[in-house]
């Protein structure tokens, strides 16, 4: 199932936690009903979800932090509810965000948008139509699962930390300082131009081509496996 639209369906009761089992859901519309209670934390399992519309319900409580890291989310509607932001904000850019609070919330956080702007010139992933990271200080933090979907990544002129393991076909770094919190499982080509790559776990270099200039370096803190690579 890719779309669940139960809007204007005279529904009441709470949203069940089992809704998080719909991992392939792209659109969830439960607006204009009489739903009560809070949002289930299992909604963080919507790895592909693009649209959430929960407006015009009697929902209460705070927006769960589980919703912060939905990487593909493009539209979020929570108007005409009794929910409070609870100092909530998305870690990824949400293009359409409509939240109006009937409950007073004394919080200075902006509920939508990244922590800091990400320049499109920093990351070149044409097939990824959404923002793939958020800023922590001056470091761009990226979920490796999004990069692995694309299989090819070019990063330039930025300092970034990639969370998790990388398994790509092509990696190109230009004037970049990159740290991978997990392992690099495999790649066909790795090109470093005036860049630094730190891998905090293991690196598997099998049937791969590495190209890097004297100003670049690779630091692997775990084990390195090299098989038929140049």
N, C-alpha and C positions, 0 to 999 in steps of 0.2 A: 504494500500500500504506500503510495507516494503522497496522497492528499486526503485529509480528514476534514470535512466541512459539515459541522453540525450547528451552524449558526441559525438563529431564529427558530429553534426547535423545541421550545418550551422545556428545556432541561433544567433540573435542579440537583441538589446534592453537591458533592465535592468532586474534584478531578482526581481520578484514581492514580496511585503511584505506578500502576502497571502500564500507564500510557508511555512511560519511558522505554518500553520494549519495542516500540515502533521505530526501529533504528533507521529505516529507509524513508521516513516521512520528510517531505519537502515543504508541506503547507499544513498548518494546524489552525482551524478557524472554529472557535467556540463562542464567538461574540453574540450579543443580544439574547442571552438566556438568563437563568436565575441561579447560576452556580455560586456556591458559597465556599468558605474555608480558605485555605492557603494554596499556593502553587507547590506541587510536589518537587522535591529535590532531584528526583529521577529525570527531570527534564534536561539534565546535563548530558544525557545519552543521545540527544538529537544531533548527531554529528553532521547530518545533511540538511537540517531544517533551514529554510529560507524565509518563511513567513509565520509569525505568531500573531493571532488576533484574539484577544480575550476581553475586549471592550464590552461595556454594558452588562456587567455581572456584579454580584454582591461579594466579590473576592476581597479578602482582608489580609492583614499582615504585611510583611516586607517582600520585596522582590528577592527571590533566593539567589545567593551568589553563584549557584550552579549555572545560572544563565549567562554569566560573564564571558564564558569561553566557548560560545557557540560560533565557530569560525565562519560558517556560511550564511549566518542570519543577515537578512537584508531589510526586513520590515518587522517592526514590533509595535503592536497597538494595545494599550492598556488604559484607554480612556473610560471615564465614567465607572470607576470601581472605587473601593475603599482601601486601596493598597497604598503603602508608603514606600519611597525609594530605599530607605534605610542606608543611605550613603552608597547606593549601588551605582556602578557604571560598567558599561561593556568594555572588554579588552580588545574588541575588534570593531571596526567602523560599521555602524548600522545606518543605512542610507535613509530609511523612513522610520522615524521614531516618534510616537505620539503617546505621551503619558500626562494625564491630568489627575491631580490628587485632590480627593475630597477630605482626606485626613491630613492635618498639618504635619509637615516634616521639616524639622530644623536642621537642615543639612546643606552644606555649600557645594556638594558634588553635583556635577552635571550628569544626568542619568545616561546620556547617549554620547557616543563618540570615543575616540581613542584617548589615551593619556596624553599623547603629544602627536602632532601631525607627522605622517610618514610621506616623504616625497616619492612620487611615482618613479623618479629617476634612480632611486636606491635599489629597487628590486625589479627584475625583468622576468615576469612569469605570465606570458600572454594568455594562457588558458585559465589562469586563476582570476576570476572576475571580482574577487572580494579582497579586502585588506587581509594580509596574512600575518600581521604581527602587531604588537603594541610596544610602546616605549617605556622603559624603566630607567629613569635618568637619561643618559645619552646612549643607552644600549637598546637596540631593537630586539625584542624577544619573539621568537618564531616557534610555532608548533611543528615538529618534524613531520607529523602525519600529513599536513597540507603539502609540504614540499615533496613527500614521497608519492603523492597522488599525481604530481606533475611530471616526475621522473627526470626533469631537467631544471637546473637552477643556475642563474647568473646573479651574483651579488657584487655591487660596486660602491666604493666610497662610503663605507658605513662600518660601524662596530655592532656585531649582533651575537646573540646567544641562542642556539637552536636546542630546544628541549626534546630529548628522546633520541632514538636511533635514526640514522640516515641510510636509505637504500635507494640510490639514484643511478641513472645511466651517465649523467654528465654534470660536472660541478665546475663552475668557473668563478674565480674570485679576483677582483681587481681593486687594488687600494683598499682592502678590507681586512678587518680583524675579527675572525669568527671563532667562536667556541661551541663545540658540540657536547652537550651534557651526557650523551650516551655513546654509542659506538657508530662507526661507519661500517656498515655491513658489506657494502659492495658498490662498485662504480666501474664504468668503462673508461671514462676520461676524467682526469682531474687537472685543472689548469690554474696556477697561482701566478699572479702578476703583482709584485710589490705587496704581498698579502701574508697574513699569519693565520694558520689554522691550528687550533688546539682541540684534541679529541680526549675527553676525560676518561673514556673507557678503551675499548679495543678498536683496531682498524684492520680490515680484511682487504688486501690488495691482490686480487686474483684476475689474471688475464686483463690487466688494466694498463693504461698509458698515463704517466705522470709528466707534466710539463710545468716547471717553475723556474723563475729567474733567481739570481744570487741574493736578491733582496727579500725573498720569500722564505718562510720556514714552516715546518710541520712538527708539532709537538704531540706525541701520543703517550698518554699516561698509563695505558694498559698494554696489552699484548699486540704485536704486529705480526700478521701472517702475510707472506709474500709468495705468490705462485705465478710464474711466467708473466711477469710484468716488466715494463720498460719505462 
